[in-house]
Amino acid sequence: MTLYDRIARIYDPWSRSVTEDVGFYVDQALASGGPVVELAVGTGRIAVPIAEAGIPVIGVDSSPEMLAVARAAAESAGVAGLVDLRVGDLRDPPVSERVPLAICPFRSLLHMEMEAEKLGALRAARELLEPEGRFAFDVFAPSREDIEETHGRWLEREPGIFERADWDEGSRTLSLSVRSGDAQATFELNWLSAPEWLRLLDEAGFDVLELYGWFDSRPFDGEEDMVFVCRRRG
Ligand SMILES: C[S@@+](CC[C@H](N)C(=O)[O-])C[C@H]1O[C@@H](n2cnc3c(N)ncnc32)[C@H](O)[C@@H]1O
């Protein structure tokens, strides 16, 4: 059982307020013409709206329970025929198709602990792409204020759903815990700075087309959020 299996049923209510990225990824999908591979597709929070826009999505995730929620969401939206869900690891995705766009939304690459794993994941994403294909993803690095405001405190993020952030600035690791009723899990997120991401993307064979600071396409100015749009080189 993966950690996300434990909280699959509370993931959507927990992340209910996270909507700002949906339009961004749907626009990327429409611009690409599809099909799209979403790495770490989760419950289909992004994949289902992409399918609703008429673009086929192949979604890969290591959590069968998250995928079960995604399958139900695609069915109830009437787009199950456009959403192909596969259990697998994003570092070695079970996808032989080559596509014009791969995406990895909502900071999922930070689940790769070591830099070498992140590089492996970027290389695997590149392999999915047609020549000149694009890879879009978002990550973050916390600000000092964010760490000070949230460190070590249980906060009620949504009614009955509690979240706690434990930050380790030395190892640059966030241990993020969530609990609601019997469901409970703690995830580790391992952040990097923008220059480090740029170096890894270069090493993985990507040209960075855009580095935004938010999903409204404002430029990155050194704040927390980073939204990368990259093109497969060569
Ligand atoms: C924060 S959720 C993001 C889900 C979805 N993309 C979204 O935007 O709501 C992170 C997802 O990454 C998945 N995940 C974590 N490690 C993975 C891995 N090595 N391979 C594939 N999926 C992974 C988890 O199962 C979970 O569904």
The ligand as an SDF file (V2000), in Angstrom:
LIG
                    3D

 27 29  0  0  0  0  0  0  0  0999 V2000
    0.2210   15.7830   -4.7400 C   0  0  0  0  0  0  0  0  0  0  0  0
   -0.4690   14.3820   -5.5640 S   0  0  0  0  0  0  0  0  0  0  0  0
   -0.7630   15.0810   -7.1620 C   0  0  0  0  0  0  0  0  0  0  0  0
   -1.9160   14.4260   -7.8950 C   0  0  0  0  0  0  0  0  0  0  0  0
   -2.4140   15.1780   -9.1200 C   0  0  0  0  0  0  0  0  0  0  0  0
   -1.3780   15.3460  -10.1340 N   0  0  0  0  0  0  0  0  0  0  0  0
   -2.9640   16.5460   -8.7440 C   0  0  0  0  0  0  0  0  0  0  0  0
   -2.4800   17.5310   -9.3010 O   0  0  0  0  0  0  0  0  0  0  0  0
   -3.8850   16.6210   -7.9110 O   0  0  0  0  0  0  0  0  0  0  0  0
    0.9790   13.3950   -5.8090 C   0  0  0  0  0  0  0  0  0  0  0  0
    0.7290   12.0800   -6.5170 C   0  0  0  0  0  0  0  0  0  0  0  0
    2.0090   11.4990   -6.8280 O   0  0  0  0  0  0  0  0  0  0  0  0
    1.8790   10.0960   -6.7720 C   0  0  0  0  0  0  0  0  0  0  0  0
    3.2300    9.5480   -6.6970 N   0  0  0  0  0  0  0  0  0  0  0  0
    4.1370    9.7110   -5.6990 C   0  0  0  0  0  0  0  0  0  0  0  0
    5.2890    9.0980   -6.0120 N   0  0  0  0  0  0  0  0  0  0  0  0
    5.1050    8.5340   -7.2490 C   0  0  0  0  0  0  0  0  0  0  0  0
    5.9350    7.7710   -8.1140 C   0  0  0  0  0  0  0  0  0  0  0  0
    7.1890    7.4760   -7.7830 N   0  0  0  0  0  0  0  0  0  0  0  0
    5.4270    7.3620   -9.2970 N   0  0  0  0  0  0  0  0  0  0  0  0
    4.1390    7.6560   -9.6350 C   0  0  0  0  0  0  0  0  0  0  0  0
    3.3070    8.3780   -8.8480 N   0  0  0  0  0  0  0  0  0  0  0  0
    3.7910    8.8160   -7.6740 C   0  0  0  0  0  0  0  0  0  0  0  0
    0.9990    9.8600   -5.5720 C   0  0  0  0  0  0  0  0  0  0  0  0
    0.4270    8.5760   -5.5600 O   0  0  0  0  0  0  0  0  0  0  0  0
   -0.0160   11.0010   -5.7240 C   0  0  0  0  0  0  0  0  0  0  0  0
   -1.1530   10.5720   -6.4420 O   0  0  0  0  0  0  0  0  0  0  0  0
  1  2  1  0
  2  3  1  0
  2 10  1  0
  3  4  1  0
  4  5  1  0
  5  6  1  0
  5  7  1  0
  7  8  2  0
  7  9  1  0
 10 11  1  0
 11 12  1  0
 11 26  1  0
 12 13  1  0
 13 14  1  0
 13 24  1  0
 14 15  1  0
 14 23  1  0
 15 16  2  0
 16 17  1  0
 17 18  1  0
 17 23  2  0
 18 19  1  0
 18 20  2  0
 20 21  1  0
 21 22  2  0
 22 23  1  0
 24 25  1  0
 24 26  1  0
 26 27  1  0
M  CHG  2   2   1   9  -1
M  END
$$$$
